[in-house]
Amino acid sequence: VTQPKGLFVKNEFPQVAAEYKVAFIGSCPGDEDLKQSRPFMGTSGTVLKNLIAGAGMSQMAVMFANISQYKVSTDNFPHNDPRVTESVEQLKQDLADYKPNIIVLLGNNPFHYAKPGETVDNWHGSLFRCEMLNSPFYGFKCMATYCPSEVFRNYEWMPLLRLDLSRVFDEALTPELNLPQRHYELNLS
């Protein structure tokens, strides 16, 4: 299906190969994304790309995608909208083609498709493997963090976003999920 220019922004695969494979997933295109027909081209995309560079990665070597490739409301995200449903199916195919080692879920709207009912506040920076069968992220190693556009409204989240993204490079080198093993000893004398 050919989409009208300006109303639809395709997910963007890496333009150069790298030893790391990471996909950054946002909610939907913004106005600047629609003008340039590329994801993450606005101010929040610039912030994200600067943080990616600060974490040792090239913006040319990562995947940028959105849950909805159409512009929709991010405050009251229409999960059941046919445009969103179509976009989620396309995202599932694009991720299967790219096979990222880690998927970074930027904000609550993408995170909803990995852990419905949960919020990024409780999970930011945590690594997990998506176990929801109908999720576009099923089987992939994921990390949730704040969306850069949300950081503009709550600037105290900027250090948390920066910290979360600083961990992505190492995690993007392998699809393996190696969580720390903890051993607790109780009732010691």
C-alpha positions as a Markdown table, in Angstrom:
| # | Residue | x | y | z |
|---|---|---|---|---|
| 1 | Val | 0.0 | 0.0 | 0.0 |
| 2 | Thr | 1.5 | 3.4 | -1.0 |
| 3 | Gln | 1.0 | 5.9 | 1.8 |
| 4 | Pro | 0.4 | 9.6 | 1.1 |
| 5 | Lys | 3.5 | 11.7 | 1.7 |
| 6 | Gly | 3.3 | 13.7 | 4.9 |
| 7 | Leu | 0.8 | 11.5 | 6.7 |
| 8 | Phe | 2.9 | 8.4 | 7.2 |
| 9 | Val | 6.5 | 7.8 | 8.3 |
| 10 | Lys | 8.1 | 4.5 | 7.7 |
| 11 | Asn | 10.3 | 2.8 | 10.3 |
| 12 | Glu | 14.0 | 3.4 | 9.5 |
| 13 | Phe | 16.6 | 0.7 | 9.3 |
| 14 | Pro | 20.3 | 1.3 | 10.1 |
| 15 | Gln | 22.2 | 2.9 | 7.2 |
| 16 | Val | 25.5 | 1.4 | 8.2 |
| 17 | Ala | 26.5 | -1.9 | 9.9 |
| 18 | Ala | 27.8 | -1.9 | 13.4 |
| 19 | Glu | 28.8 | -4.5 | 16.0 |
| 20 | Tyr | 25.7 | -3.5 | 18.0 |
| 21 | Lys | 22.1 | -4.0 | 17.0 |
| 22 | Val | 19.6 | -1.8 | 18.7 |
| 23 | Ala | 16.1 | -0.5 | 17.8 |
| 24 | Phe | 14.6 | 2.6 | 19.4 |
| 25 | Ile | 10.8 | 2.5 | 19.5 |
| 26 | Gly | 8.7 | 5.7 | 20.0 |
| 27 | Ser | 5.0 | 6.3 | 20.0 |
| 28 | Cys | 4.3 | 8.0 | 16.6 |
| 29 | Pro | 5.7 | 10.6 | 14.3 |
| 30 | Gly | 5.8 | 14.2 | 15.2 |
| 31 | Asp | 5.3 | 17.2 | 13.0 |
| 32 | Glu | 8.9 | 17.5 | 11.9 |
| 33 | Asp | 9.0 | 13.7 | 11.2 |
| 34 | Leu | 6.0 | 14.1 | 8.9 |
| 35 | Lys | 7.7 | 17.0 | 7.1 |
| 36 | Gln | 10.9 | 15.1 | 6.5 |
| 37 | Ser | 9.3 | 11.6 | 6.2 |
| 38 | Arg | 11.8 | 10.2 | 8.7 |
| 39 | Pro | 11.3 | 9.2 | 12.3 |
| 40 | Phe | 12.9 | 11.1 | 15.2 |
| 41 | Met | 13.6 | 14.3 | 13.3 |
| 42 | Gly | 12.2 | 16.8 | 15.8 |
| 43 | Thr | 13.7 | 18.3 | 18.9 |
| 44 | Ser | 13.1 | 15.2 | 21.0 |
| 45 | Gly | 14.8 | 13.1 | 18.3 |
| 46 | Thr | 17.8 | 15.5 | 18.4 |
| 47 | Val | 18.0 | 14.9 | 22.1 |
| 48 | Leu | 17.8 | 11.2 | 21.7 |
| 49 | Lys | 20.5 | 11.2 | 18.9 |
| 50 | Asn | 22.8 | 13.2 | 21.2 |
| 51 | Leu | 22.3 | 10.7 | 24.0 |
| 52 | Ile | 22.9 | 7.8 | 21.6 |
| 53 | Ala | 26.2 | 9.4 | 20.5 |
| 54 | Gly | 27.1 | 10.0 | 24.2 |
| 55 | Ala | 26.5 | 6.2 | 24.8 |
| 56 | Gly | 29.1 | 5.4 | 22.0 |
| 57 | Met | 26.7 | 4.6 | 19.2 |
| 58 | Ser | 26.1 | 6.2 | 15.8 |
| 59 | Gln | 22.6 | 7.3 | 14.9 |
| 60 | Met | 23.3 | 5.9 | 11.4 |
| 61 | Ala | 23.8 | 2.4 | 12.9 |
| 62 | Val | 20.5 | 2.0 | 14.8 |
| 63 | Met | 16.9 | 1.4 | 13.9 |
| 64 | Phe | 14.4 | 4.1 | 14.6 |
| 65 | Ala | 10.7 | 3.1 | 14.6 |
| 66 | Asn | 7.3 | 4.0 | 16.1 |
| 67 | Ile | 4.4 | 1.9 | 17.3 |
| 68 | Ser | 2.2 | 4.0 | 15.0 |
| 69 | Gln | 3.7 | 5.1 | 11.7 |
| 70 | Tyr | 0.8 | 7.6 | 11.5 |
| 71 | Lys | 0.5 | 10.6 | 13.7 |
| 72 | Val | -2.0 | 9.9 | 16.5 |
| 73 | Ser | -2.6 | 11.4 | 19.9 |
| 74 | Thr | 0.1 | 10.4 | 22.3 |
| 75 | Asp | -1.7 | 11.5 | 25.4 |
| 76 | Asn | -4.7 | 9.2 | 24.8 |
| 77 | Phe | -3.0 | 6.7 | 22.6 |
| 78 | Pro | -5.6 | 4.9 | 20.4 |
| 79 | His | -4.3 | 1.3 | 20.7 |
| 80 | Asn | -7.3 | -0.1 | 18.8 |
| 81 | Asp | -7.2 | 2.4 | 15.9 |
| 82 | Pro | -6.9 | 0.5 | 12.6 |
| 83 | Arg | -3.9 | 2.7 | 11.7 |
| 84 | Val | -2.1 | 1.7 | 14.9 |
| 85 | Thr | -3.0 | -2.0 | 14.4 |
| 86 | Glu | -1.6 | -1.9 | 10.9 |
| 87 | Ser | 1.6 | -0.1 | 12.1 |
| 88 | Val | 2.1 | -2.7 | 14.9 |
| 89 | Glu | 2.0 | -5.5 | 12.3 |
| 90 | Gln | 4.5 | -3.6 | 10.1 |
| 91 | Leu | 6.8 | -3.0 | 13.2 |
| 92 | Lys | 6.6 | -6.7 | 14.0 |
| 93 | Gln | 7.8 | -7.5 | 10.4 |
| 94 | Asp | 10.5 | -4.8 | 10.5 |
| 95 | Leu | 11.9 | -6.1 | 13.8 |
| 96 | Ala | 11.8 | -9.7 | 12.5 |
| 97 | Asp | 13.8 | -8.5 | 9.5 |
| 98 | Tyr | 16.4 | -6.5 | 11.5 |
| 99 | Lys | 16.7 | -8.8 | 14.5 |
| 100 | Pro | 18.0 | -6.3 | 17.0 |
| 101 | Asn | 19.9 | -7.5 | 20.1 |
| 102 | Ile | 18.0 | -5.0 | 22.2 |
| 103 | Ile | 14.8 | -2.9 | 21.8 |
| 104 | Val | 14.6 | 0.4 | 23.7 |
| 105 | Leu | 11.0 | 1.3 | 24.4 |
| 106 | Leu | 10.7 | 5.1 | 24.7 |
| 107 | Gly | 7.8 | 5.9 | 27.0 |
| 108 | Asn | 4.6 | 4.3 | 28.2 |
| 109 | Asn | 3.0 | 3.9 | 24.8 |
| 110 | Pro | 5.6 | 1.5 | 23.3 |
| 111 | Phe | 6.1 | -0.1 | 26.8 |
| 112 | His | 2.3 | -1.0 | 26.8 |
| 113 | Tyr | 3.0 | -3.5 | 24.0 |
| 114 | Ala | 5.5 | -5.4 | 26.2 |
| 115 | Lys | 4.0 | -5.1 | 29.6 |
| 116 | Pro | 0.4 | -3.8 | 29.6 |
| 117 | Gly | -0.8 | -2.2 | 32.8 |
| 118 | Glu | 2.8 | -1.4 | 33.9 |
| 119 | Thr | 4.5 | 2.0 | 33.6 |
| 120 | Val | 8.0 | 3.1 | 32.6 |
| 121 | Asp | 8.3 | 4.7 | 36.1 |
| 122 | Asn | 8.5 | 1.2 | 37.6 |
| 123 | Trp | 10.6 | -0.4 | 34.9 |
| 124 | His | 13.0 | 2.2 | 33.4 |
| 125 | Gly | 16.5 | 0.8 | 32.9 |
| 126 | Ser | 15.4 | -2.7 | 33.6 |
| 127 | Leu | 16.2 | -5.5 | 31.1 |
| 128 | Phe | 13.6 | -8.1 | 30.3 |
| 129 | Arg | 12.6 | -10.5 | 27.5 |
| 130 | Cys | 9.2 | -9.8 | 26.2 |
| 131 | Glu | 7.0 | -12.8 | 26.8 |
| 132 | Met | 3.7 | -11.5 | 25.3 |
| 133 | Leu | 2.9 | -13.7 | 22.3 |
| 134 | Asn | 1.0 | -11.0 | 20.3 |
| 135 | Ser | 3.6 | -8.3 | 21.0 |
| 136 | Pro | 5.8 | -7.0 | 18.2 |
| 137 | Phe | 8.6 | -7.4 | 20.8 |
| 138 | Tyr | 7.9 | -11.0 | 21.6 |
| 139 | Gly | 11.2 | -12.9 | 22.3 |
| 140 | Phe | 13.4 | -9.8 | 22.1 |
| 141 | Lys | 15.5 | -8.4 | 24.9 |
| 142 | Cys | 14.0 | -5.0 | 25.9 |
| 143 | Met | 14.6 | -2.0 | 28.1 |
| 144 | Ala | 12.1 | 0.6 | 28.9 |
| 145 | Thr | 13.0 | 4.2 | 29.5 |
| 146 | Tyr | 11.5 | 7.7 | 29.3 |
| 147 | Cys | 10.6 | 9.2 | 25.9 |
| 148 | Pro | 12.8 | 12.3 | 25.2 |
| 149 | Ser | 9.6 | 14.4 | 24.6 |
| 150 | Glu | 8.4 | 13.5 | 28.1 |
| 151 | Val | 11.7 | 14.6 | 29.5 |
| 152 | Phe | 10.9 | 18.2 | 28.2 |
| 153 | Arg | 7.9 | 18.2 | 30.6 |
| 154 | Asn | 9.7 | 16.5 | 33.5 |
| 155 | Tyr | 13.4 | 17.5 | 33.2 |
| 156 | Glu | 14.3 | 15.6 | 36.4 |
| 157 | Trp | 14.0 | 12.5 | 34.2 |
| 158 | Met | 16.9 | 13.5 | 32.0 |
| 159 | Pro | 19.6 | 11.9 | 34.2 |
| 160 | Leu | 17.5 | 8.7 | 34.3 |
| 161 | Leu | 17.2 | 8.7 | 30.5 |
| 162 | Arg | 20.9 | 9.3 | 30.1 |
| 163 | Leu | 21.8 | 6.5 | 32.6 |
| 164 | Asp | 19.4 | 4.1 | 30.9 |
| 165 | Leu | 20.9 | 4.8 | 27.5 |
| 166 | Ser | 24.4 | 4.5 | 28.8 |
| 167 | Arg | 23.7 | 0.8 | 29.4 |
| 168 | Val | 22.4 | 0.1 | 25.9 |
| 169 | Phe | 25.7 | -0.2 | 24.0 |
| 170 | Asp | 26.9 | -3.2 | 26.0 |
| 171 | Glu | 23.5 | -4.8 | 25.9 |
| 172 | Ala | 23.3 | -4.3 | 22.1 |
| 173 | Leu | 26.3 | -6.5 | 21.4 |
| 174 | Thr | 24.4 | -9.7 | 22.1 |
| 175 | Pro | 20.8 | -10.9 | 22.2 |
| 176 | Glu | 21.5 | -12.8 | 25.4 |
| 177 | Leu | 19.7 | -11.6 | 28.5 |
| 178 | Asn | 22.2 | -12.0 | 31.4 |
| 179 | Leu | 20.5 | -10.9 | 34.5 |
| 180 | Pro | 22.5 | -10.7 | 37.7 |
| 181 | Gln | 22.2 | -13.7 | 40.0 |
| 182 | Arg | 21.7 | -12.7 | 43.6 |
| 183 | His | 22.2 | -14.8 | 46.7 |
| 184 | Tyr | 20.6 | -13.7 | 49.9 |
| 185 | Glu | 21.7 | -15.0 | 53.3 |
| 186 | Leu | 19.1 | -14.5 | 56.0 |
| 187 | Asn | 19.2 | -14.9 | 59.8 |
| 188 | Leu | 23.0 | -14.7 | 60.0 |
| 189 | Ser | 24.4 | -14.5 | 63.5 |
